[in-house]
Amino acid sequence: MATSAKAKKKTVRTASGLKRARQDVVLNAANSSLRSKFRTAIKSVLKAVAGGDKAQATTTFKTAQKTIDQIAEKGIFHKNKAARYKSRLSAKVKALGA
């Protein structure tokens, strides 16, 4: 029996299933957008830290915090994962001052 690496999707037949499939497309797009925004926020803080610019790192960290909280609130990431990211970024920004 040969199975492909990617499982074949079954076609939905019920009205509720079709509606669910339509909703999933929209929700998936929203979640992907937020995940992308999250990654960009993280990268911008890390870039500022690497550049050694304390003021820039602080401002980008504040905006990144909002994005991280937003993603945790919506349940895209677990709240502990969000807290871990914020903690690690905060430590890097604080290390610039020392």
C-alpha positions, 0 to 999 in steps of 0.5 A: 500500500503506497501512501503519499507524504501528504494526506488527501483531503476529503470533500465536505458534503454537509452544509455545516461542513462547507460553512466551516471550510469557508470560515477556516480559510478566513481564520487561517489567513488572519492567523498567518498574518498575525504570525508574520507580524509577530516574526517581523516584530521579533526581528526588528527588536533583535536587529536594534539590539545587534546594532547596539541602539538602546533607544531604538531597541526600547521602542521596538520592544514596546511595539513587539510586546503589544503584538506578542500579547495580541497573539497570545490573547487570540490563542495562536501561541500559548501564553507561556510561549509569549511570556518566554519571548517577552522575557528573553527580548527584555533581557537582551534590551536591558543588557544593552544598558549594562 
